[in-house]
């Protein structure tokens, strides 16, 4: 029997871990399409450990791999230093890395959305929009122009091909419905990542089915600690050693300082601006112009007692406790932002629980869920913010089309309704979420994601 020394044992352990990680990356790649091994893949590189390890693993599968890095205009380093950093990443990985300037797109799609959403009295989710509009929008298009078929990122999420669901297989269906991500009868579905503490499916839930079809998440079956170990054992040194926990483009002391630096007190929001923000499908409930309330106003309790003055409604979000400066028998929290009357309504913690909410701009990622909700209420776990553990809930779709279908044929869904009606019903108006247990600080503007176990059924924004 041959005995191995410590060096050999460590080498074997390193090889086993790497082999397992590569197999995981292969698994996540082949879940997209059976022939994906013959396609060209680009990997988005930020300089952090996640994207670095993602690229390292993919290089072992795709010999023609290349990296792509984008700039937003909000980098910590100068342009020259940033180029040097990316050159170091390219040298470590042994792959070409292209730099793409997305400053204009980032400003229009993410920063403008962020400031305008706060100015409307709601709370934005810029990471969700960045993934949708920048990483898997403008950046994927740039990668595609460079010859890529897929864009990989270091997100902790998984993708899987499953058989798609037909509403009535006895009926000829319009193949355009949910066909953007179909290959025959398969559907690419989004699943939670293996690492429950790090998983990021929430931030990807507003990607379209077509965008998911061209995505690769090689870290989906790995934990963060495994990724760090792979980097350390293979000499991969990230440029950014500290993970960003805050919004990447804000350098000011507070969100309010950033917003005020971007706007003037005379700013207005028009209907056209609201539509371009891609937050709302409809602005029928808004007047033509909304004056941005930079002015101070009253802070009132839920029983309409004035207890202080606010600095401007854009400075606050639902559930906020700090900065109110309103002493009371118990801590106060922001309960509601009253834009119409320029009032900040506050309450005690127990007053912040809500039993239901409405979700707009629905993005369905499950054709079965989109069909089932038209027939009867849909059960799902709804996550109302990234840090939220999720709540068992009942979903109903509220639309004129759905009400017409139910009135027309309450118990017979198999009538010859067009698939166009169903698509419009699934993606229009709003979904009402009724929680089994009241939830704390349900915040308008935040993304709500619907889950069935590990699968993302769909998502939208809290109205």
N, C-alpha and C positions, 0 to 999 in steps of 0.2 A: 504494500500500500504506500502510495506517495503522499507525504505530508506537506501541506503548503505553509509557507511562512506568512507572517503578517502582511507583507507587501503583496503577496499573491492573493491572499484573502480579500484585502481591500480592493485590489484590481478586479477580482471576480465580482465583488459587490457593486462596484462602479459599473461594470459591464452589464450586470443583471438589471440594475436600475435604469441604465440608458436604454437597454433593449426593451424593457417594459414601457418606458416613456415613448420610444419610437413606435412601438406597436400601438400605443394609445393614439399617437398622432396619425398613424396609418388608418386606424379604425375611424377616427373622426373625418379623415379625408374621403375614405371610400364610402362613408355614409351619405355623402353628397351625391355622387354618381358612381356607377360601377367602373366607368372608364376614366375617372378623374386622374388616375396615375399617369395618364398620357397627356394631361393638360398642363398648361403653364400657370404657375402660381406666383403671385406677388405677396409679400408680407409687409404689413404696415409696421414701421420701426419708429418708436419714440425715443429709444435710448434707455428705457427701463428694463428690468430683469424679465418681465413677462414676455414682451415682444422679442427680446433677445433669445430666450429659450425656445419660443415658438419657431423662430427662424432656424435655430440650431437643429431642432428636431426635423423640420420640414426639409432641410437641405439633404438629409439622409434618404429622403423619399423622392424629392424632385430635384434632379441635377441642374435643371434650368431655372432654379429659384432666383428671384431678385427681390431686393428690398425697396421700399418706397417710404419717404419721410416727407411730411408736409409742415409748412410753417404757417402760423396764424397771425403774426405780427405782435404777439403777446409773449414771446419767448423771454426767458430770464437772461439769456446770453446774447451777445452781439451776433450779427450774421456770420462774421468770420469764425468766431468761436463755435457757433452752431455747426458750421461746415466741418470744422476740425473734429468735433465730437462724432458726427455721422461718419466721417472717414475712419475714425477709430473703430466704430461698430462694424463697418464694412470689412476692415482688415481682420477683426476677430472672427467674423463669420466666413470670410473668404467668398463673399458674393458681391455683385455690384449693387449699389444703393443709389437711387435717384431721389433728388430733392424737388418737391413741387411747391410752388408758392400758391397758397389758398387764402391769402389775407383777405381779399375782397369777398370771396364766398363765405368765409368764416364770420366776417363782420356782418354781412347781410343775413345769413341764415341763423347764426347762434347769438351773437352779441345784441343785434337789434331785437331778436325774439326775447332775449333775457330782459332787456330794459323795458320794452313795451309791455311785457307780461306783468312786471312789477307795477308799472304805471297804471295798469287796468285794475289793480287791487288784487291780483292773484299771484301765485308763487310758481315761477318757472322751473323747468327741469332741463337745463342746458345739455347735460350728458346724453339724454335720450335724443334730443334734436341733433346733437353733433354726430351721433352714430348714424342717424337716419339721413341727414343732409350732407354731412361732410365725409366721414369715413367710408360709408357704404353708398355715398352719393358722388360727390366731386372727386374724392380720392380713388374710388373704384373706377370711375370713368378715366382718370389719368392713368391708372394701372392698365386698364383695358387698351388705352391708346398705345401703351408700351408693349402690348402683346400678351397680357395676362388674361386667363380665363376665370381665375378665382382670386379673391383677396382674403388673405389670412390675417388674423389679429390675435392678440394675447388675451382675449376675453375668456373668462371661466364660464363657458356655456357649451352645450352640445347640440348637434344637429343629427337628425335621423330621417331616413327615407321610409315612408309607410304607404300602404295602399290608401288611395284617396277614396272618399265616401261619395257614393252617388245617391241623390235624394230619392230617386225612383228608377231602378235599373230597367224597368219595363217601358220606360219613356225615353225618347231621344232627347238628350239634354244639349243645351247650348255649350259647346266645348270651350267657349271663351271664358266661362265662369270658373274662377280659380284655376285657370289653365296656365297662368304665367309661371308657375313653379311645378307644372306637371310634366312628367316624362312617362308617357303611357298612362298608367293608373297609379303613379307614385306621387307622393306629396312630401316636401321637405318640412319637417316640424322642428320647432325650437324647444329644447329641454333645458332644465336646470343643470348647472355644472356639478361635478362630483363633490367639490369642496363647499360644504354648506355655509361656511363662514365667509367665503370669498365669491361665491357664485354670482353671475352678473346677467342672468337672463332678463331681469327687470329692465336693464338699460337697453336691451336689444329688442324689446317687445313691440316697438313701433316700426321695426323694419318690415318692409313688404315681403310677401312670399317670394317675389322675384329676386329681391336683394339677398334673402337667405339662400337661394339657390346657388348664388355665386360666392358664398361665404365659407370660410374654413376656420374652425376654432380648435387648434391642436392641443390646447391645454384643458379642454373640457373634462377629460377623464383623470386629470391630475389635481393634486392639492397644491396650495401655495408653498407649503414646506417642501414638497417634492420638487417643485420648480426651482426654489432657492438652492436645494441640494444639487440638482443637475448643473446649475450655473457654477456653483463653487467647485464641483468635482471635475468640471471640464474647462476651467480657467476662463469663464465668461464674466467679464467685468462690466456691469451696467454703467452708463454715463450718469444717469440719475439714480443715486443709491437710495434716496428717500422717496417713498411713495407720496404722490399728491393726494391729500385728503380734502382739499378745497377746490373751488372752481378755478380752473387753470388760468383764466384770463383776467382775474381780479388781483391787482396788486395794492389797491387802496385798503384803508383800515376797515372799511365796511362796505356792504352792498350799496347802501344809501349813498356813500361818497362816490362810488363808481357810477351809479345811475345819474346823480346830479352832474357829474363831469361830462356825461354824454348828452345831456338835455338842458334845455333852458326852461324857465318857468312858463314861458308862453307857448310851449309845445302843445300840439293837439294830435289826436289819433283819428284818422279817417277810416271809413269802412274799407277802403282799398288797402290801407296799411294793415288792418286787422286780418284781412284775407291773406295778404302776403306773409304774415307772421306764421301761417300754417298751423295756428293753434285752434282756430275755430272753423268749422264747416260753414256756419251761418252766422251772420251778424244782424239778423232781423230784429233782435231784441235791443240793439244798440242804436242810439241816435247817430246822426251823420258825423258828428265830431264829439269827442270826449275830452274835456279839459283835464289836463293832468294836475292833480291836487298836490302841488308842492307846498301849498299854504298850510299853516298850522290849523288845528281844529280841536274840537272837544273829544275827550276820552270819556265814555259813558259806560255805566254798568248795565247789566241785562234788565234791571228795573228802571233804566233811564235816568240814573243819577249821574250828574257830571262830577268826575273825580280828578280831572287833570286835563292837560293839553298835549296833543301829539305833534310831532315835528314835520308831518307830511305823511300821507298814507302809504307812499311807496317805501317807507322805511320799515314796514311791519309785515309779518306773515302770521297765519293762523297757528295758534299754539305757542307763540313767542311769549317769553316771560321777562327776559332782560330788557332794560331800557324803558320800562313803562313809568317808573317812578311814581307809582300810585300805592301808597301804604293801605293795608286793609287787614281784616281779621285773619286772612289766609292769603297766600300768593295769588295775584291776578295773572291771567293769561289772555292773549288776544283770541276772541271768539269769532268776531266778524269784522270785515272791513266794509264800511258803508260808504261807497264811492259817491252815491247820489247826494248825500247830506254831509260829506266830508267828516264823518265821525268814526272813531275807533271804538268798537264795542268790546268790552272785556268782561271776563267772568272767572269764577273759581274753576278749578280743574274738573270737578264733577259736572260742570255745565258745558264742557267741551265735547262730551260724547254724543255721537250721532248714530242713529239707527239705519239711515239710508243716505244715498247720494246718487247723483246723475252723472253719467259718463258720456262725453261727446267725442266726435272724431274717431269712431271705433275702427280699429285695425284687426280684422279677424285673421288668425293664422291656422284655424281649424275649420275646414268646410263642414264637418259634422256639427260642430258647435254652432256655426252660423245658420245651419238649417234647423237644428233642434230647437233653438231659441224662438223660432217662428211658430213652432207647434205648441210649446209649453215652456214654463219657467225653467231655466237652466241652473243647475247646481254647480258651484265652483268655489275655489278659494281665491279671494280677492286681496291683493296686496296693494295698499294705498300709498306706500312710500318705500324706498329701498330698504330702510332699516326695519320696516314692518314685517312681522312674522307671517302675516296673512290671516284672513278671517273667513270661516265658512259663510257662504252667502248664497242668495238666490238672485238670479239675473232675469230681467224681463226686458224685451225691446219695446220701446215706445215710439211708434211711427204710424202715420195715417195709413200706410200700405198694410201694415200688420193688423190694424184694427179692422180694415176692410176685409182682409182675408178671414179673420176670425168671425166677423159678422156674416160673411158670405157662406162659410162652411165651417162651423165651429169644430166639428169632429172628424172631418174628412180632408186631411192634408194632401191626399193623392189626386186632387182635382188638377186640371190642366192649367195651372198657373205658370206663367213664364219664369224662367230662371232669372231673367232681368229684374222681375219684381222682387225676387228673393234677394238678389245681390243689392238692389237699392234699399230694401228693408234692412238688410244686415249692416249696411255701411252708412245709413242715413239717420237723422234725428239723434236719439240717444238711448243708452241702456240704463235702466234703473237697477241699482244694487241695493238689496235689503240684507243687512248683516244679521247673522244669528244672534250676535251679541253686539251692543253699541260699541263703536270704535272712537278712540281719542283723536281729536284734531284732524278731522277729514278736511284736507286743504285744497281748495280750488286751484287749478293750474297744475297740480301734481299728476303724475301718470298713475293710473290704476291698471294693474295687470291681473288677468284671470288665469287660474291654473286648474288643471285636472291632474292631480299627482305631480309628476315632474314636467308635464307638458304645458307649454304656454298656449292657451286657447285664443287669446286676443288681448287687446289693450286699448286704452283711450285716455282722455284727460278729464279730471274731475271738474265739473261745471260749478 
